[in-house]
Amino acid sequence: MNWLEDFCSLAETGSFSRAAEARAIAQPAFSRHIRALEEWVGADLFDRSTHPTELTAAGRKFLPLLKQVMADLEAARIKALAAHAQEGASLRFAATHLLSLTFFPQWLTRLEAALEVGAIQMMSDSFQACEDLMAQRRVQFLLCHRHPQVASRLDEVPYPKVHLGTDMLVPVCAPAAGGLADTPAHRLDDDGVVPFLAYGPASGLGRIVSHQLRHKAMPAERIQTAFVGPHATLLRSMAIQGRGIAWLPDMLVHDDLQQGSLIRAGGKEWDIPLDICLFRQPSDMAAVAENLWALVAAGNPSPRE
């Protein structure tokens, strides 16, 4: 950059001595910079036989392109500094699909009552994708459901976490066609095959359901996968249409159970308890992120169960 700025100064003044003075360096050093730049270009940029010193044909071609490059570099530096400042002043969350729509907005409202959080960036995706975002340090926090018996990459590092609340995976299905309002279309306690609405492999809830079903007293051949979906909201829609049984978070289907559009497909022994946890990066974060973590780790705002 010094060589390039030296070049522009000499092109403007036409004098090695005045250009060196303007650049606040000794003239011998200034001359060496110009010569080094010409060696890098591979051609003389100045005609030293003229007074004042003039640009050669190569120099005249080089000058406008160089000015554009330097302007672009300065613009890039300014944008990088602005991005750095914005990143330091913003909070970056990853959250699984369901929690980003249900739990996070209300939790954030309670948090803002106790802390000025500033700008917030939210990335909503599958649990596997959220794990990747944390590993790549693209986010500071991850909000997700968790089961203590189902480990993840977050437990291997480990990432510090705070318990924010609880939830429950409930087996639900549509009411039986033409049956009583409280009669499920499918029952886990029957001996027949159960049409299963499953989560996709990237889903954290899917890992939890699969883990727990392996420990239930139900033969594997009774579980017949009828549909695989990436997240709970899609499985809810499929369950309402009568396509099978899905284990869905109570926070998602509570109103459906009250209204009768979904019915429990089994007793409470089939329920799967969940924690709602906030994970953070294990290394130091921006001040606003550290302030948020200190507030949450201290139990304020208090969790809603």
C-alpha positions as CSV (number, residue, x, y, z in Angstrom):
1,M,0.0,0.0,0.0
2,N,2.9,2.4,0.7
3,W,4.4,1.8,-2.7
4,L,1.0,2.5,-4.3
5,E,0.5,5.7,-2.4
6,D,4.0,6.7,-3.2
7,F,3.2,6.2,-6.9
8,C,0.1,8.3,-6.8
9,S,2.0,11.1,-5.0
10,L,4.7,11.2,-7.6
11,A,2.2,11.1,-10.4
12,E,0.5,14.1,-8.9
13,T,3.6,16.2,-8.1
14,G,6.0,15.2,-10.9
15,S,8.8,15.7,-8.4
16,F,10.6,13.0,-6.4
17,S,11.6,15.5,-3.7
18,R,8.2,17.1,-3.3
19,A,6.5,13.7,-3.4
20,A,8.9,12.3,-0.7
21,E,8.2,15.4,1.4
22,A,4.5,14.9,1.1
23,R,4.8,11.3,2.0
24,A,7.0,12.2,5.0
25,I,9.9,9.9,4.1
26,A,13.5,10.4,2.9
27,Q,13.9,10.8,-0.8
28,P,16.3,7.8,-1.2
29,A,13.8,5.6,0.5
30,F,11.0,7.0,-1.7
31,S,13.0,6.4,-4.8
32,R,13.6,2.8,-3.8
33,H,9.8,2.3,-3.3
34,I,9.1,3.5,-6.8
35,R,11.8,1.3,-8.3
36,A,10.5,-1.7,-6.4
37,L,7.0,-1.1,-7.7
38,E,8.3,-0.8,-11.3
39,E,10.1,-4.1,-10.8
40,W,6.9,-5.7,-9.6
41,V,4.9,-4.3,-12.5
42,G,7.7,-5.2,-15.0
43,A,7.9,-1.9,-16.7
44,D,9.1,1.7,-16.1
45,L,6.1,3.8,-14.9
46,F,7.9,7.2,-14.9
47,D,10.1,8.9,-17.5
48,R,12.9,10.3,-15.3
49,S,14.5,12.2,-18.2
50,T,11.8,14.8,-18.2
51,H,11.2,17.7,-15.8
52,P,8.8,17.5,-14.2
53,T,8.8,13.7,-14.1
54,E,6.1,12.3,-16.4
55,L,4.3,9.0,-16.5
56,T,5.2,6.6,-19.2
57,A,2.5,4.9,-21.4
58,A,2.6,2.0,-18.9
59,G,2.3,4.5,-16.0
60,R,-0.7,6.3,-17.6
61,K,-2.5,3.0,-18.0
62,F,-1.6,1.9,-14.5
63,L,-2.7,5.1,-12.7
64,P,-6.5,5.1,-13.2
65,L,-6.8,1.3,-12.6
66,L,-4.7,1.7,-9.4
67,K,-6.9,4.5,-8.1
68,Q,-9.9,2.3,-8.6
69,V,-8.2,-0.5,-6.8
70,M,-7.2,1.7,-3.9
71,A,-10.8,3.2,-3.6
72,D,-12.2,-0.4,-3.6
73,L,-9.7,-1.4,-0.9
74,E,-10.7,1.6,1.3
75,A,-14.3,0.8,0.8
76,A,-13.7,-2.8,1.8
77,R,-11.8,-1.7,4.9
78,I,-14.7,0.6,5.9
79,K,-17.3,-2.1,5.3
80,A,-15.2,-4.6,7.3
81,L,-14.9,-2.2,10.2
82,A,-18.6,-1.5,10.1
83,A,-19.3,-5.3,10.0
84,H,-17.0,-5.8,13.0
85,A,-18.7,-3.1,15.0
86,Q,-22.1,-4.5,14.1
87,E,-21.1,-8.0,15.1
88,G,-19.8,-6.8,18.4
89,A,-23.0,-5.0,19.1
90,S,-25.4,-7.7,18.0
91,L,-26.6,-11.1,19.4
92,R,-26.5,-14.1,17.1
93,F,-28.8,-17.0,18.0
94,A,-29.5,-20.3,16.4
95,A,-32.7,-22.1,17.3
96,T,-34.5,-25.2,16.2
97,H,-37.6,-24.5,14.1
98,L,-40.2,-24.9,16.7
99,L,-38.5,-23.0,19.5
100,S,-37.8,-20.1,17.2
101,L,-41.5,-19.7,16.6
102,T,-42.9,-20.5,20.0
103,F,-40.5,-20.2,23.0
104,F,-38.0,-17.6,21.7
105,P,-40.2,-14.6,21.1
106,Q,-41.8,-14.6,24.6
107,W,-38.5,-15.4,26.3
108,L,-36.8,-12.6,24.4
109,T,-39.5,-10.2,25.5
110,R,-38.9,-11.1,29.2
111,L,-35.2,-10.8,28.6
112,E,-35.5,-7.3,27.1
113,A,-37.3,-6.1,30.2
114,A,-34.1,-6.7,32.2
115,L,-31.3,-6.0,29.6
116,E,-30.8,-3.8,26.5
117,V,-29.9,-6.4,24.0
118,G,-29.6,-4.3,20.8
119,A,-29.6,-5.9,17.3
120,I,-30.5,-9.6,17.1
121,Q,-29.8,-12.1,14.4
122,M,-31.8,-15.4,14.4
123,M,-31.0,-18.4,12.4
124,S,-33.7,-21.1,12.5
125,D,-32.9,-24.6,11.3
126,S,-32.7,-28.2,12.2
127,F,-30.8,-29.2,15.3
128,Q,-28.0,-30.7,13.2
129,A,-27.6,-27.4,11.2
130,C,-27.7,-25.4,14.5
131,E,-24.9,-27.6,15.8
132,D,-22.9,-26.8,12.7
133,L,-23.5,-23.0,13.2
134,M,-22.1,-23.3,16.7
135,A,-19.1,-25.3,15.6
136,Q,-18.3,-22.7,13.0
137,R,-18.8,-19.9,15.5
138,R,-21.3,-18.2,13.3
139,V,-23.7,-17.8,16.3
140,Q,-23.1,-17.1,20.0
141,F,-26.1,-19.1,21.4
142,L,-28.1,-22.1,20.5
143,L,-31.7,-22.6,21.8
144,C,-32.9,-26.2,21.6
145,H,-34.8,-29.1,23.2
146,R,-32.6,-31.6,25.0
147,H,-32.9,-34.9,26.7
148,P,-30.3,-35.9,29.4
149,Q,-29.9,-39.4,28.0
150,V,-29.3,-38.3,24.4
151,A,-25.9,-36.8,23.9
152,S,-24.9,-34.5,21.0
153,R,-21.8,-32.7,19.8
154,L,-22.6,-29.9,22.2
155,D,-21.9,-32.2,25.1
156,E,-18.5,-33.3,23.7
157,V,-16.8,-29.9,23.8
158,P,-18.6,-29.2,26.1
159,Y,-20.6,-26.0,25.5
160,P,-21.8,-24.3,28.7
161,K,-25.6,-24.4,29.0
162,V,-28.5,-23.0,31.1
163,H,-31.8,-24.7,31.7
164,L,-34.6,-22.3,30.6
165,G,-37.7,-24.5,30.9
166,T,-39.3,-27.9,30.3
167,D,-41.5,-29.4,27.6
168,M,-43.0,-32.8,26.9
169,L,-43.1,-35.0,23.8
170,V,-46.6,-36.4,23.6
171,P,-47.8,-39.2,21.3
172,V,-50.8,-37.8,19.4
173,C,-53.0,-38.7,16.5
174,A,-56.3,-37.7,14.9
175,P,-59.7,-38.8,16.3
176,A,-61.1,-42.0,15.0
177,A,-63.3,-41.5,11.9
178,G,-66.9,-41.7,13.0
179,G,-65.9,-42.6,16.5
180,L,-66.3,-40.8,19.8
181,A,-64.6,-37.4,20.2
182,D,-62.1,-38.9,22.7
183,T,-61.3,-42.0,20.6
184,P,-57.9,-42.0,18.9
185,A,-57.5,-43.3,15.4
186,H,-54.5,-45.3,16.5
187,R,-53.5,-46.7,19.9
188,L,-50.0,-47.4,21.2
189,D,-51.5,-49.9,23.7
190,D,-53.1,-52.1,21.0
191,D,-51.4,-55.0,19.4
192,G,-51.6,-53.8,15.8
193,V,-49.1,-52.0,13.6
194,V,-48.7,-48.3,14.5
195,P,-48.3,-45.9,11.5
196,F,-45.5,-43.7,12.7
197,L,-44.9,-40.1,11.7
198,A,-41.1,-39.7,12.1
199,Y,-38.7,-36.8,12.2
200,G,-35.9,-36.6,9.7
201,P,-32.3,-37.6,10.5
202,A,-31.2,-34.0,11.1
203,S,-33.9,-33.4,13.8
204,G,-32.9,-33.3,17.5
205,L,-36.4,-34.3,18.5
206,G,-36.1,-37.3,16.1
207,R,-32.9,-38.5,17.9
208,I,-34.7,-38.2,21.2
209,V,-37.8,-40.1,20.1
210,S,-35.7,-42.9,18.4
211,H,-33.6,-43.3,21.6
212,Q,-36.7,-43.5,23.9
213,L,-38.6,-45.9,21.7
214,R,-35.7,-48.3,21.7
215,H,-36.3,-48.5,25.5
216,K,-40.0,-49.0,25.4
217,A,-41.6,-52.4,25.6
218,M,-42.9,-52.4,22.0
219,P,-41.7,-54.8,19.3
220,A,-39.9,-52.9,16.5
221,E,-42.1,-54.5,13.9
222,R,-45.1,-52.7,15.4
223,I,-43.6,-49.3,14.4
224,Q,-44.3,-48.8,10.7
225,T,-42.9,-45.5,9.4
226,A,-45.7,-43.9,7.3
227,F,-44.1,-40.4,6.8
228,V,-40.8,-38.7,7.5
229,G,-40.7,-34.9,8.0
230,P,-38.0,-32.4,8.9
231,H,-39.8,-30.7,11.8
232,A,-42.6,-30.9,14.3
233,T,-45.0,-28.4,12.6
234,L,-45.2,-30.5,9.5
235,L,-45.7,-33.7,11.5
236,R,-48.5,-32.0,13.4
237,S,-50.3,-31.2,10.1
238,M,-49.9,-34.8,9.0
239,A,-51.2,-36.1,12.3
240,I,-54.3,-33.9,12.1
241,Q,-55.0,-35.4,8.7
242,G,-55.1,-38.8,10.3
243,R,-51.9,-40.2,8.8
244,G,-50.5,-41.7,12.0
245,I,-49.0,-41.1,15.4
246,A,-46.4,-38.4,16.1
247,W,-44.5,-37.5,19.2
248,L,-45.0,-33.8,19.3
249,P,-44.0,-31.1,21.9
250,D,-46.8,-30.2,24.2
251,M,-46.1,-26.5,23.5
252,L,-47.1,-27.1,19.9
253,V,-50.2,-29.3,20.4
254,H,-51.6,-28.1,23.7
255,D,-54.4,-26.2,22.0
256,D,-55.0,-29.1,19.6
257,L,-55.5,-31.5,22.5
258,Q,-57.9,-29.0,24.2
259,Q,-59.9,-28.5,21.0
260,G,-60.0,-32.2,20.1
261,S,-58.3,-31.9,16.7
262,L,-55.6,-34.2,18.1
263,I,-55.9,-36.9,20.8
264,R,-53.4,-38.7,22.9
265,A,-52.5,-42.1,21.4
266,G,-51.2,-43.5,24.6
267,G,-51.0,-43.0,28.4
268,K,-48.5,-40.7,30.1
269,E,-46.0,-43.6,30.3
270,W,-45.4,-42.9,26.6
271,D,-44.6,-39.2,27.2
272,I,-40.9,-38.1,26.8
273,P,-39.8,-35.2,29.1
274,L,-37.6,-32.5,27.5
275,D,-35.5,-29.7,28.7
276,I,-35.3,-26.4,26.9
277,C,-31.7,-25.3,27.0
278,L,-29.6,-22.3,25.9
279,F,-26.0,-23.2,24.9
280,R,-23.2,-20.6,24.5
281,Q,-19.8,-20.5,22.9
282,P,-17.1,-21.8,25.4
283,S,-14.7,-19.0,24.5
284,D,-15.1,-15.2,25.2
285,M,-17.8,-13.4,23.4
286,A,-18.7,-9.8,22.7
287,A,-19.7,-7.7,25.8
288,V,-23.4,-7.7,25.0
289,A,-23.4,-11.5,24.6
290,E,-21.5,-11.9,27.9
291,N,-24.0,-9.6,29.6
292,L,-26.9,-11.7,28.3
293,W,-25.3,-14.9,29.5
294,A,-24.6,-13.5,32.9
295,L,-28.2,-12.5,33.3
296,V,-29.6,-15.8,32.1
297,A,-27.2,-17.9,34.1
298,A,-28.2,-15.9,37.2
299,G,-31.8,-17.1,36.6
300,N,-33.2,-13.8,35.4
301,P,-35.6,-13.7,33.6
302,S,-37.1,-16.7,35.5
303,P,-38.2,-19.5,33.2
304,R,-41.7,-20.3,32.4
305,E,-42.3,-24.0,32.8
